[in-house]
Amino acid sequence: MTLNAKPDAVVQNTLELDSLLAASRALVEVELNNLLPPSGAAPEKVHQAIRWSVFAGGKRFRPALLLAIGQAFGAQINELIRTACAFEMIHTYSLIHDDLPAMDDDDLRRGRPTCHVRFDEATAILAGDALQTLAFHAIADDDRLEATTRIALISELARAAATPDGMVAGQALDMEAEARQVNGAQLEEIHRLKTGALIVGAVRCGAIIGHADEKELAAVTVYGSHLGLLFQITDDLLDITATAADLGKTPGKDVHARKATYPSLYGIEESREKAVNAHRAACDALEQIDRPTDVLHRIVDFILYRTG
């Protein structure tokens, strides 16, 4: 199987998922608009920078995943939407900070100037700081959920975003790995944390809101882990094979920065095989869940064959 040859059934599933993702994105953006301070509120520059970054586009994959998991477990959209937005706020804050000169030093994100280029570095740092805090406030203040559920969700989001088992730890390990050789286990650990932790957190939070039992929660955790790995492998491949128009950001940055990636360690063809294996493992995990998982299968297909 190659990643650029979609079976007919996958093409149809992708078209259907595109519609679902578009509907999810619309719901999330309405709620984000309600949750975020208006651009005219003081300090205006920070709030303009927040909105510049949050509403720069993107598929809203993490919130869509949380909504899909939650609905598979019987939760209602109004119970899920604020936590979904919280994950998008954390993701956006991480992109703002990753793009800074002290980190990845990128000037293009989602097809337009990065936050620090459009405004300035200090404003970008503050915008990221604010988004991180607003994410936790969105959950803490969600009176549609029981207090015990909110506490569990805040704990999950904190673990997914921070250290030692979350996104921040992964970014630190990724930076340490620049310009030095890492082995396969080290590479997988970097991406399990940097990319996978927030994806796992999103699926777990959706399941928690849907009152999943411990066995179901364990199964969706395995699903999210393999989905996160799949997402990162395809991301690494796209950095080599896609154009700036496809990606909405500068391609080839990983190679230029000598970052640890799957293609740099395994080559393109073996990386594609690893993507196929991660796809299969994610689908296998879904077989352990006696819930409607068609959309969750489509999401795995979507990530395997994505082009941007």
N, C-alpha and C positions, 0 to 999 in steps of 0.2 A: 504493500500500500504506500502511495506517495501522498504528500500533503497538498498537492495541487491538482489531484484527480479525485473529485468528489463523486461517490456513487449517487445515482439518481435519487434514492430515498433520502440521502443526506442533504442534497440540494433542496428537496421539498421541505424537509424538516428545518433547514436553515432559513428558508423564506418565511415559514410560519413563526420561527423564533424571532426573526427580525421584527415582525409585527408585535409580538409580545414584549420584546425589549423596548420598542418605541413607546408602547402604552405604559410600561413601567417607568421609563425615563420621564415621560410627561408628568406622571403622578409625583415622582421624586422631586422634579424641578419646581412644581407648584409648592410642595411642602418646604423645600429649601428656601424658596423665596419668602415664605412666611416666617421661617425660623431665623434667618439671617438679618442683622441690622440693615436698615436702608442705607444706600450709598451716601445720602445726604446727612446722615447722623454724624455727629462729632465723635472721634476724629475722622473727618471725611476721607482723607487719603487712605487710611487703613481699611475703612469699609469699602471704598472703591476697589482697592487691591483684592480684598476678599471676594467680592463679586466678580471681578475680572477673572479670577482663577477658577472659582466654582462654576461659573456659567460660560466657561471657555469651550464647552462641548464635551465629547466623550460618551461612551456607551452606558455609563453608570452601571458597570458590570457587578460590582460588589453589592450595591443595594438591590439590583434586580435578582441576584442570586439569593439574597436574604428573603425577598418577597416570595420567590418561587418555592424555596424550602418551607417557609412558614405556611404558605397556602397548601402545600402538599400534606402538612400536618393539621390542616383545618383552621388555622388562624385567619383572622380577617385583616384586610388591608389597613384599616384604621388602627389596628393593634401593632402592625409591623412598620408603618411608614416612618415614624420618627427614628426608630433604631436603624432603619435602612439609611436614612439621611445622615445619621451619626457616622456610619461607616464611610459614606462619601466625603464627609467633612475631614475625617482622619486621613483618608486617601489623598485628598486634595492638599491638605497641610503638608503631607510627606512629599508630594511632588514639588510644591513651592520650595521647600528646604533642600530637596535633592538637586534642584536646578541651580542653586546658589554657587558662586565661584569657589567657595571653600569645599564644595562637594563635587557634583558632576559638571558644573560650569557650562550649562546649556542655555542657549538664547532662544530656543523655539520649543513650544509646547502646544499640542493640539492645533497646530497650524498658525500660531501667532506668538508674539513676543512673550517670553516668560515673565513672571511677576516682577522679578528684580530688574529686568530690562525695561519693562513698561513703567515702573515706578522707581524704586531704588532698593538697595540691599536691606537697609534697616526696615523699610516698610514691608518688604517681603517677609522678613523674619517675624515681625509683629503680626502680620496677617496669618501666617502659619500658626503662631502661638495662640491667636484668638480662635482659629478654627478648631484646634485641638481641644480647647476648653469648652467651646460651644457644643462640641459633639457630646461630651459627657452631660452637659446641662440639658440637651435635648432629650436624653433618656431619663435623667433624674426628674425632670419636670413633666413626664408623660403620665398624666393621671388616668389614661385608658388602661394602664397596666397595674397589677398589684405591686405593692412596695417590694415584696420579696423577689418578684420577677425582675424589677428594675435593678435591684442590687446584683442579682445574678448577671444581668446583661452588662452592667458597668464593669463588673469583674472580668467578664469575657473580653470586652473591648479593651480594657487596660492591659490584659495579658497579651492580646493579639498585637497591640501597638507598641509595647515598650520592651523592656529587658527583664529577664535573660532569654525569654522564649518568644520574642515578638519581632516586629518589623524593625525597630531601632537597632536591636542586636544584629539583625541580618544586614542592615546598611553598614554598620560598623565593621562587620566581618568582610563585607564586599569591598570596602575601601582598603582594608588591610591586605586583601588579596591582590590588589592592583600591582602589576609588574612583577608578580612572583607566581611560580607554578603551584597549583593546588591539585589534590587528587580528587577522584570521583566522590568520595564520601564527604570531603570538605566542601566541594561545590554544591552537593545536594543540601548540606546543612545551611549554607549561605542562603539558598533560594527557598528552603523550607521556612526560614525565618523572614527574609526580606519580602517575599511575595506571598508565600503560602500561609503565613500566620494570619493575615487579615482575611484571606479567603476562608480559611478554616473557622475563624471567629464569626464571619458572616453566616456561614451555614449553621453553626452551633446556635447562634442567637435566634435565627429563624426557627430552628427546631425547639428551642427553649420556650419561645413565645407560643408555639403550637403544642406545648405540654408533651413533648416526646419523652418516652421512658429511657432508661439508661442504655438498654440494648440499641434502641433506635439512635440515640445520641452518639453512641460509639460508631455505628455504621455511617452516619453522616459525617463524622469526623474523619473517617478513612476516605470517604468520597471527597471531602474538601481538601484533604492532604494531597491526593493524587491529582485533583483538578488544579490545585496551586502549582504543582510540579509541571503539569502539562502547560499551564499558562506561561510559566517562565521559559520552558524550552521553546515554545513557539515564539515568544517574545525575543529570545536570543537569535532564533533563526531569521525573524523578520528584520532585525537590526542589520543583517547581512544582505538579505534578498529583496527587501521592500524599498520603495522610494520615499522621499520626504512627504510627497502628496498622500501616499498610502498611510504613513505612520502619523502624520501631523506633528512630527518632531524630527530632529536631525538623525538620519541613519548613519551607521558606521561609527557611532560614538564609542561603543564598547571596544571595538578593535583599536581605535585611536588611543583610548585610555588604558589599553591592555588589561581590560577587566576579565575576570574569570567567568567564562560562559561555556555552555554546552558545545557549541561548534568549535571553540578554541581548544577544548580538551578532547572531544570525540570526533570532530569533523561533521559536515552537514548530514551525510547519509545516516551515520550512526545516531546522530541527534534526532533525526526524523523517526528512526526506529524506537528510540526511547520515548518520543512523544506518543507513538502508537501504543506502546506498552502502558504508559500512564493512562491513556484513554481507556484501554481495556480494564485496567485495575479500578478506575473510577466507576465504570459501568458495573463491574462485578460487585462493588460495594453496595450499589443501589439494589441489587438482587436480594440483599438482606433486609430490605425495608418493605413491609406490607402496606404500602401507601401508593397513591397515584404518582408515579415518577417519570412520566413521559417527558415533561418539560425539562426535568433534570438530566435526562439522557440527551435531549436536544442541546442543552448547554454544553455538554462534553463534546459533542460533535462540532458545535459552533467554534469552540476554542481550538480544536484540532485543525480545523480548516480555515481559520481566520486569516485575513490578508492585511489587517491593519489594526 
